[in-house]
Amino acid sequence: MLRKEISDTLKLSVGTVFVFFIVVAYAFLLVRLVVDAEFPFSEFLPLMVFITMLGFSFYLGISLFAEEKNQRAFEYLLSLRFTRTRLLWNKLLPRFVALSAAAVLYHILSLFLRPFPVPGGWIVFLAVYMSLFLAAVSMSLVHRSHITTMVYALALFMITYAIFALFTMQFQELDLWGHAEVKFVAVCLFLVAATAFIGFCLHFRRMDLGNMTRLFLRSVGSAARYLGLPLLVLLIAWIVLNRFDARDPAPGWTMTPSGSPQADQDNGFWHLWTLSERPDLDVESDQQVILKYRRLLDPRFDLDRYVEHYEYWTNKATYRDYAKKRNTILKGHADLLSPWDIRPYRSTAITTAREAILRLRRESAVYLDRYDRMLGCDRFEDLTAPRFKSPLPNLLAWMHIAKLYNWLAILAAADGRWEEAEAKLLAHSECLRKAVTHSRLLLVHLVAKGILADTLNTLAVVMNLEGCPERFFRAILGRIPEANIAALGSETAFKADYLAFADYIEKRHFSLSDHWLGRLLGALFLQENRTKGYLHRPYADAIALEKIPPHRWKTNAADWGKRYGRSRQGLLWWIQNPVGKSVADTAAITNLRSVVHKSYNLIAIVDLLRISAEFRLRDDGTTPVETLLEDLTAYRRKDPYSGRSYGWNGERGVLYSHGPDLDDDRGLRSYLPDRDGDLILPVRLQRDPGRGGANPAPEE
Amino acid sequence: MIAMDRIAFSYPRREIFNDFSLDIRAGEATLITGVNGEGKTTLLRLMAGILLPQRGTIVYDRALGPEPRAKIALISDQMNLYEDMSLAEAIRFHTTTCGIQAFDSPLLRKAGLTGTQKIRRLSKGQKLIFHLALLLASQPQVLLIDEVIHSMDVVLRELFLDTLLDMIQDRRVSLVMVNLNYHEIETIIERVVLIQNGRVAVDEGLDALKDGAKRVDCREKIPGDGVIHATRLGDHYEHIVYPYRPGWEGDRQITVHSLNLHEIVRAFMGGFYA
């Protein structure tokens, strides 16, 4: 009999392979014709193999007694001398072997055909693979009709899908199946299927041929009787375990809105919000505008309600016409349109685009006027309520106007209006320093840092223009103080970002809570504080690490902040807080290391700018540059990326910091913040090349 | 050979046996009979081990060896072999499964069943003969036959019955038959078991049953024990009496007739239906 079963299993396996090739060929053709003509076979094949494996597993189980059912030989089978147990064993053994062989082949295939993702990793795959087989075996005697069986199979698949989708929210991305909670759900499914299978085996011994369905129902009933109570106890224990939440990970991190609505117009932040309002509005007197932003920023209003219903895109649309016009005017000046033009010698590009910039100034008069008022404010206090759905000011408008503002300063300097350039740029940098220090939302904070870096580079450009007066250098030294991490760091933004995540957890903004079952799961298996803790950890680490200059970071800090791994800790991590883990895994988190690098980049640029300014004041044209640098007060500052003095490359004519890669690249600039290369500040020397220093050509 | 002691078995919403006991004796040919739905087929399946009693025990004689089911063979018109197999494949499968060393069946030769033809293509009677040949190869000591004769033509039927007779006479096989056609098996069976309402109503040797069961004709209707059926036919009454003992009629004028098995069973069944 075993030989017959081996033969049947072999036939079935070969048949599956045959069907696989036919289905793959036709399905791929169909996908290419109907869905996407460029759909790559390398992506299609793994998915098909995966589906085939699951289908094979199910079919192998459901066909356990197919021969007997089709040929009505069941009674003959039972009349043979075997015991029921041996009969079942003879049937199952070849199938188990075939299943194992297929799994091994699948593994080998995944090793040789990289990338060949096994969704969910091997634990999830094997659990689902075996669950389908065991469940199918349990159903193998339920109905004699293939159609009915296929309906059962479809129902089983849908239930599996629903459990995965509702419990993990990650069903659409197969590579995310490897997460802990997915494994947990998969193992649970396996246990349920195994329970049904054991029930089936127990009742097969006393099978009633007249009613196969009853066998299945008996199996389930038996499973419920023998295993239901322990499972119920375990479920209750699991729920109780998840009642013991951790303590609030950051009780001291609070950030209540502290607006002073009587002084809206004194706050640069308020002007930032109103910057992109319709040009025909007088934002400082229009009650509609004032009310709109008070509702968002004034704690006396129901902030949660107005934050929730703020129409971000409607507000953004008011700026769209100007943005289109701006791009039309600047057409042909691709250099100026790049997101951040940080080239120090960009004065040539700006003077070339003079006409376009002046025309843009006329078109932007209202916005520039509003921006001037923003820069004129004594304070820049971010009043944004740290909520998950807190809207942002129009950052695009901010970047557009800030860049135009800096271009106009360069043009003023190039035209000899040094005082105007000095006033504009220093006011700009002072305002931006306040914006960096006080901005709450991380995105606003990063844009403020970017604009500040652009403004500091603009100051360097102006210093390198012919005839830049001494008073400009003195003004820089006087009004741009030495930078430190307290002023340019991201602590406030990190805390606000965490608090927004905490709001996300507390108010159940995650999509799981859109469904009643999801809400029930959330109520039973979500630990708020522990989940907040997963997210708190990287921010707390980032704040602590930011206080240490990068050159003192330990080697293993290189990948710090990219992932947060605390959710995998503890003895019971795999059953603790599954919904929280799922929510935390799907919550996007910024690479905080690069945010910290941006803080130190700013500090380095400020230092280099001050060294450059002091150098110009002290340069007598004869003293060697290196000697002169040693005497400068500003040069005593240490490069945060090397712990030593800033570098000078006479051949390139640049002062430089080692930059985030910590390597001395001799002033070879870094185009991207985290990439190889140095942070540089070109210094155009006003001296005869034969008297102690070169005067390098601009790096255009 | 097989002792069923107070067994109970029921299908969903239908009880078949409750507290049912019966012994099948070695070398005896037993007819199990009763009205439709009384559980005759179920009883054979319980004896064969295809069904298991929900209560009570079925004890097999030690003579059947450590694997009693290997020595019990069931053949039924409701039972199919693997019909996609050829005869040769089925023989190979059955002999391998049952541990039969050599297979040589005169029965198949007589029935002309050889070659590579598929079982599916055989007639019902041929399938039964083929199945019987397979079962005989394992030399069973108990043969359970469930309603098969009516499916066979005259030639196959004779072949089948001759084979059964040989088995009883030569190998002392215990035979248990469920059949509703009694003429042809009357020469084979020795014991009749009639089941009524899940219990044994009659359990008698065939000769004793024939001796005890009589048709008594009388001008008047005779009351009293033993009359299992009485019918008025014109100017007289026809009584089926069991057990009939001489003098049972008293001083009445009667005529006593003997009955064949068919008439006896029909009388019992008629009584039940009435």
Interface residues (C-beta under 8 A of the other chain):
Chain A: M1 R3 K4 E67 Q71 R72 A73 E75 Y76 L78 S79 L80 R81 F82 R205 R206 D208 L209 G210 N211 R214
Chain B: Y11 P12 R45 A48 G49 I50 L51 L52 Q54 E67 R69 A70 A73 L74 S76 Q78 M79 N80 L81 Y82 E83 D84 F93 T96 T97 C98
